[in-house]
Amino acid sequence: MLCPFCRQSETKVIDSRTSEDFVIRRRRECLHLKCGRRFTTYEKIEETPLKVIKKDGSRVPFDRGKIRSGLEKACFKRPVSDEQIESVISAVEADIYQNFDREVHSRYIGERVFDMLRDVDQVAFVRFASVYREFKDVNDFVEELEPMLRETGRNR
């Protein structure tokens, strides 16, 4: 490990601790006589990047930012906090990494977001559904809303 201050390669580990998932935090000290400074490094397991298989068959790297973007658009001017959005993103991401090793279909990701958003905010859910399901006409829209409307009627 090179010292970031003097660029010498002789360092020693003073302390190691785990932080976050699969990340090790190490405090190091430069052993060069004129330097002796301390610094922190982080070691993380190198994961094989997960690929998302798009509708057209192309493959792109998984990007949680795309999920965030879609959720923020659906939740625009709705009483949904950043914490709720982050919670949905984290749950979807955890589900994907738990169930897939190398590739996941974009449809699966969309369905997971779709299911979770239903419980967060119904208006945001409808907005997301209108884009995600690519409704062709009003009948498609009503068809998607009927189960939610029946559920709301039972709860009154």
C-alpha positions as CSV (number, residue, x, y, z in Angstrom):
1,M,0.0,0.0,0.0
2,L,1.4,3.4,-1.0
3,C,1.4,6.2,1.5
4,P,-0.8,8.9,0.0
5,F,1.5,11.6,1.4
6,C,5.0,10.5,0.6
7,R,4.3,7.7,-1.9
8,Q,6.5,5.1,-0.1
9,S,5.3,1.5,-0.1
10,E,6.2,0.6,3.5
11,T,3.1,0.9,5.7
12,K,1.6,-1.1,8.5
13,V,-2.0,-1.8,9.6
14,I,-2.7,-0.3,13.0
15,D,-6.4,-1.2,13.3
16,S,-9.0,-3.2,11.2
17,R,-12.7,-3.0,11.5
18,T,-15.7,-4.1,9.5
19,S,-18.1,-1.4,8.3
20,E,-21.1,-1.7,6.1
21,D,-21.6,-4.9,4.1
22,F,-18.4,-6.6,3.2
23,V,-16.2,-3.5,3.7
24,I,-13.1,-3.5,5.9
25,R,-11.8,-0.2,7.2
26,R,-8.1,-0.2,8.0
27,R,-6.1,2.5,9.8
28,R,-2.5,2.5,8.4
29,E,0.7,4.2,9.4
30,C,3.6,5.0,7.0
31,L,6.8,3.4,8.1
32,H,9.0,5.9,6.2
33,L,11.1,7.8,8.8
34,K,10.4,11.3,7.4
35,C,6.7,10.7,7.1
36,G,5.1,8.5,9.7
37,R,1.6,9.8,8.9
38,R,-1.6,7.8,9.4
39,F,-4.4,7.3,6.9
40,T,-7.5,5.1,6.3
41,T,-8.1,2.6,3.6
42,Y,-11.2,0.6,2.7
43,E,-11.3,-2.9,1.3
44,K,-14.4,-4.0,-0.6
45,I,-15.1,-7.3,-2.2
46,E,-15.0,-6.9,-6.0
47,E,-18.4,-8.0,-7.2
48,T,-19.2,-9.1,-10.7
49,P,-21.3,-6.3,-12.1
50,L,-24.9,-7.2,-12.4
51,K,-26.3,-6.6,-15.9
52,V,-29.9,-5.6,-16.6
53,I,-31.5,-7.2,-19.7
54,K,-33.6,-4.5,-21.3
55,K,-36.8,-5.1,-23.4
56,D,-34.9,-5.0,-26.6
57,G,-32.4,-7.6,-25.4
58,S,-29.5,-5.3,-24.8
59,R,-27.6,-5.5,-21.5
60,V,-26.6,-2.5,-19.4
61,P,-25.0,-2.4,-15.9
62,F,-27.4,-2.2,-13.0
63,D,-27.8,1.4,-11.8
64,R,-29.8,2.2,-8.7
65,G,-29.9,5.8,-9.9
66,K,-32.3,4.8,-12.6
67,I,-34.7,3.4,-10.0
68,R,-34.3,6.6,-8.0
69,S,-35.1,8.7,-11.0
70,G,-38.3,6.8,-11.8
71,L,-39.4,6.9,-8.2
72,E,-38.7,10.6,-7.9
73,K,-40.8,11.4,-11.0
74,A,-43.7,9.2,-9.7
75,C,-43.5,10.8,-6.2
76,F,-43.1,14.4,-7.5
77,K,-45.2,16.8,-5.3
78,R,-46.4,13.8,-3.2
79,P,-46.0,13.4,0.6
80,V,-43.2,10.8,0.1
81,S,-40.0,11.4,2.0
82,D,-36.5,10.8,0.6
83,E,-36.2,8.1,3.3
84,Q,-39.2,6.2,1.9
85,I,-37.8,6.4,-1.6
86,E,-34.4,5.2,-0.4
87,S,-36.1,2.4,1.5
88,V,-37.8,1.2,-1.7
89,I,-34.6,1.4,-3.7
90,S,-32.6,-0.5,-1.0
91,A,-35.2,-3.2,-0.7
92,V,-35.4,-3.7,-4.5
93,E,-31.6,-3.7,-4.7
94,A,-31.3,-6.2,-1.9
95,D,-33.9,-8.4,-3.5
96,I,-32.1,-8.3,-6.9
97,Y,-28.7,-9.2,-5.4
98,Q,-30.2,-11.9,-3.3
99,N,-32.0,-13.6,-6.2
100,F,-29.7,-13.0,-9.2
101,D,-26.0,-13.5,-9.8
102,R,-25.2,-12.0,-13.2
103,E,-28.3,-10.8,-15.0
104,V,-31.8,-9.6,-14.2
105,H,-34.6,-8.6,-16.6
106,S,-35.7,-5.0,-16.4
107,R,-39.3,-6.3,-16.1
108,Y,-38.4,-8.0,-12.7
109,I,-37.0,-4.7,-11.4
110,G,-40.0,-2.8,-12.5
111,E,-42.4,-5.3,-10.9
112,R,-40.6,-5.1,-7.6
113,V,-40.7,-1.3,-7.6
114,F,-44.3,-1.4,-8.7
115,D,-45.3,-3.7,-5.8
116,M,-43.5,-1.7,-3.2
117,L,-44.7,1.7,-4.4
118,R,-48.3,0.5,-4.1
119,D,-47.9,0.5,-0.3
120,V,-46.0,3.8,-0.1
121,D,-48.4,6.2,-2.0
122,Q,-51.3,5.3,-4.3
123,V,-51.0,8.4,-6.5
124,A,-47.3,7.8,-7.0
125,F,-48.2,4.1,-7.7
126,V,-50.7,5.2,-10.4
127,R,-48.1,7.5,-12.0
128,F,-45.4,4.8,-12.0
129,A,-47.9,2.3,-13.4
130,S,-49.0,4.6,-16.2
131,V,-45.4,4.8,-17.5
132,Y,-44.2,1.3,-16.5
133,R,-47.2,-0.6,-17.9
134,E,-47.3,1.6,-21.1
135,F,-51.1,2.0,-21.0
136,K,-52.5,2.1,-24.5
137,D,-55.9,3.6,-23.5
138,V,-58.1,4.5,-20.6
139,N,-59.4,0.9,-20.3
140,D,-55.9,-0.4,-19.6
141,F,-55.6,2.3,-16.9
142,V,-59.0,1.4,-15.3
143,E,-58.1,-2.3,-15.4
144,E,-55.0,-1.6,-13.4
145,L,-56.9,0.5,-10.8
146,E,-59.8,-1.8,-10.2
147,P,-58.1,-4.0,-7.6
148,M,-57.0,-0.9,-5.7
149,L,-60.4,0.6,-5.8
150,R,-62.0,-2.6,-4.6
151,E,-59.5,-2.7,-1.7
152,T,-60.2,0.9,-0.8
153,G,-64.0,0.2,-0.9
154,R,-63.6,-2.7,1.6
155,N,-61.6,-0.5,4.0
156,R,-64.3,2.1,4.4
